[in-house]
Amino acid sequence: MKITRLSLCLMAGFALSAPAGAFDVGAMTEQERDAFGEAVRSYLMENPQVLVEAINVLEQRQMEQQAGNDSALVEMHAQALFDDGHSWVGGNPEGDVTLVEFMDYRCGFCRRAHPEVEALVAGDGNIRYILKEFPILGEQSDLAARFAVAVQQLEGADAYKRTHDALMELRGDVTIPALERLASDLGLEAQPIISRMNTEDVTAVLRQNRQLAEQLAISGTPTFILGRQMLRGYLPLEGMQQLVAEVRAE
């Protein structure tokens, strides 16, 4: 069988565009496979944009698949995400869109996102905002999260939010003396909060948040759930506003 360059190029083009399984390379002879491989290589060297287009299509399909998987996970764990009974709920509790944030006080991107999320919630006025402590960056992360949860359990939602904001802006190491000073600055009695930090009541909250994160395949912070979408990482304010608009349009 004589194989011409034209026929090889046609075969290569068909192979690149055909659905998986529609082109059987295994049916070729060894000579035909070698010639076919060389033709494909030559074609791609002469037309490198084909590779870029193929990679873009692959990435888009992977993103769509990931979004579908994330949506299914959010649906499956909706109760724990949106109404767990222990997470702080702010913004507009009756809002038409819910934003959940898994965060770590020692996470640089969480700190960067903090003022922008605050601006998003305040500027929109119709977002229900839920915070979930997810300390994954070491001992100081854990100390800060335990302190915040203990404040919420002892002093309530308003004190928790003030503590959360202060921890996001805290400079220097998170230590017990630093937390005691922070409590004093916030007008809170430090010792009961410090004493509560290592109790099972506080540990249970962090354990439940970590288990939920594992079930949702969340391994980094910040991670946001907006409606049924999951955003793994920092997104500037304009991007968040656009996502809110998309969720409302669904």
C-alpha positions in Angstrom: 0.0 0.0 0.0 1.5 3.3 -1.1 1.1 6.1 1.5 1.2 9.6 0.1 1.9 12.8 2.2 -1.6 13.9 1.3 -3.2 10.8 2.5 -1.2 10.9 5.7 -2.2 14.5 6.4 -5.8 13.6 5.8 -5.5 10.6 8.2 -3.8 12.8 10.8 -6.5 15.5 10.5 -9.1 12.9 10.9 -7.4 11.4 13.9 -7.1 14.8 15.6 -10.7 15.7 15.0 -12.5 12.4 15.3 -14.1 11.2 18.5 -12.2 8.8 20.7 -12.4 5.3 19.3 -13.4 6.4 15.7 -9.9 6.1 14.4 -8.2 2.7 14.9 -4.4 3.1 14.8 -4.1 -0.5 15.9 -5.4 -1.7 12.5 -2.4 -0.1 10.7 0.8 -1.9 9.8 4.0 -1.0 11.5 5.2 0.9 8.4 1.9 2.8 8.3 2.0 3.7 12.0 5.6 5.0 11.7 4.7 7.1 8.6 1.5 8.3 10.3 3.3 9.4 13.4 5.8 11.3 11.3 3.0 13.0 9.4 1.3 14.0 12.6 4.5 15.4 14.0 5.2 17.4 10.8 1.7 18.7 10.8 1.9 19.9 14.4 5.3 21.5 13.9 3.9 23.4 10.9 0.6 24.2 12.8 1.5 24.6 16.5 -1.7 26.6 17.0 -3.6 23.3 16.8 -1.9 22.2 20.1 -2.9 25.4 21.8 -6.5 25.0 20.6 -6.6 21.4 21.8 -5.2 22.3 25.2 -7.8 25.1 25.5 -10.6 22.7 24.7 -9.3 20.1 27.2 -8.9 22.7 29.9 -12.5 24.0 29.3 -13.9 20.5 29.4 -12.0 19.8 32.6 -13.3 23.0 34.2 -16.9 22.1 33.2 -16.5 18.7 34.7 -15.0 20.1 37.9 -17.9 22.6 38.1 -20.4 19.8 37.7 -18.6 17.7 40.4 -18.5 20.7 42.7 -22.1 21.5 42.2 -23.1 17.9 43.1 -20.9 18.0 46.2 -22.5 21.2 47.4 -25.9 19.8 46.8 -25.0 16.6 48.8 -23.7 18.6 51.8 -26.0 21.6 51.7 -27.2 21.1 55.2 -23.7 21.1 56.7 -22.7 24.1 54.5 -25.7 26.4 54.9 -27.2 25.5 58.3 -24.8 23.6 60.5 -25.9 25.4 63.7 -22.5 26.6 64.8 -21.0 28.8 62.0 -21.3 32.5 62.2 -24.0 33.9 59.8 -23.9 37.6 58.8 -24.7 39.9 55.9 -28.4 39.6 55.2 -29.7 36.4 56.9 -32.7 36.4 54.5 -30.6 37.1 51.4 -31.3 35.5 48.1 -27.7 34.4 47.6 -25.5 32.6 50.2 -21.8 32.9 50.3 -19.8 30.5 52.4 -16.1 31.0 53.1 -13.6 28.4 54.4 -10.8 30.5 55.8 -7.5 30.5 57.8 -6.3 33.6 59.8 -2.7 33.0 58.7 -3.6 32.7 55.0 -2.2 35.6 53.0 -4.9 35.3 50.3 -7.6 35.1 53.0 -6.3 38.4 54.4 -6.2 39.9 50.9 -9.8 38.8 50.2 -11.2 40.0 53.5 -11.8 43.6 52.7 -13.1 42.7 49.3 -15.6 40.2 50.7 -16.7 42.7 53.2 -17.2 45.3 50.4 -19.1 42.7 48.4 -21.5 41.8 51.2 -22.0 45.4 52.4 -22.4 46.8 48.9 -24.9 44.1 47.7 -27.1 44.1 50.8 -28.8 40.8 49.9 -26.1 38.2 50.5 -26.2 35.7 53.4 -22.5 35.3 54.5 -21.3 32.3 56.4 -17.8 31.9 57.9 -16.2 28.5 58.5 -12.9 28.2 60.5 -10.5 26.0 58.6 -7.1 26.2 60.2 -4.6 24.4 58.0 -1.4 26.4 58.2 0.0 25.2 61.5 -0.2 25.8 65.2 -0.8 29.6 65.0 -3.7 29.0 62.6 -5.2 26.6 65.1 -4.8 28.9 68.0 -6.5 31.8 66.2 -9.4 29.6 65.1 -9.9 28.2 68.6 -9.9 31.7 70.0 -12.5 32.9 67.5 -14.8 29.9 68.1 -14.4 30.3 71.8 -15.4 33.9 71.6 -18.5 33.1 69.6 -19.6 30.4 72.0 -19.1 32.6 75.1 -19.8 36.1 73.8 -22.1 35.7 70.7 -22.1 36.6 67.1 -21.3 40.3 67.3 -18.2 39.7 69.4 -17.2 36.9 67.1 -17.3 39.2 64.0 -15.2 41.8 65.8 -12.7 39.2 66.8 -12.7 37.7 63.3 -11.9 41.1 61.7 -9.2 41.8 64.3 -7.5 38.4 63.7 -7.5 39.1 60.0 -5.6 42.3 60.6 -3.4 41.0 63.4 0.3 41.5 62.8 3.0 39.3 64.4 2.7 35.8 65.8 -0.4 34.4 67.2 0.4 33.5 70.8 -1.6 33.2 74.0 -0.3 36.6 75.3 -1.1 38.2 71.9 -4.6 36.8 72.1 -5.0 38.0 75.7 -4.1 41.5 74.5 -6.5 41.2 71.6 -9.3 40.2 73.9 -8.6 43.2 76.1 -8.5 45.6 73.1 -12.0 44.2 72.1 -13.4 44.7 75.6 -13.6 41.0 76.3 -12.5 39.0 79.4 -9.6 37.0 78.2 -9.3 34.2 80.7 -12.6 32.5 80.1 -12.0 32.6 76.4 -8.4 31.2 76.7 -9.7 28.4 79.1 -12.4 27.4 76.6 -10.1 27.1 73.6 -9.1 23.5 74.1 -12.4 22.2 75.2 -14.4 19.6 73.2 -17.0 22.2 72.4 -14.5 24.2 70.4 -12.6 21.1 69.0 -15.9 19.7 67.7 -16.6 22.7 65.6 -13.1 22.6 64.0 -13.4 18.8 63.5 -16.8 19.1 61.8 -15.4 21.9 59.5 -12.4 19.9 58.6 -14.5 16.8 57.8 -16.8 18.9 55.7 -13.9 20.3 53.8 -12.6 16.8 53.1 -16.0 15.7 51.8 -16.0 18.7 49.5 -12.4 18.1 48.4 -11.3 21.4 49.8 -7.6 21.5 50.6 -6.8 25.3 50.5 -8.0 28.6 51.7 -9.8 30.7 50.9 -12.4 28.5 49.3 -15.9 30.0 48.7 -19.2 28.4 48.0 -21.5 30.8 46.2 -25.0 29.4 45.5 -24.1 25.9 44.2 -20.7 27.0 42.7 -17.3 26.5 44.4 -14.5 28.9 44.0 -11.2 27.5 45.1 -9.0 30.6 45.7 -8.9 34.3 45.8 -11.0 36.3 43.3 -11.0 40.2 43.2 -14.2 42.1 44.1 -15.3 42.6 40.5 -15.0 38.9 39.8 -17.1 38.0 42.9 -19.7 40.5 41.9 -20.0 38.9 38.5 -20.4 35.5 40.0 -23.1 36.8 42.3 -24.9 38.1 39.2 -24.5 34.8 37.5 -25.9 32.9 40.4 -28.9 35.2 40.6 -29.5 34.7 36.8 -29.6 30.9 37.1 
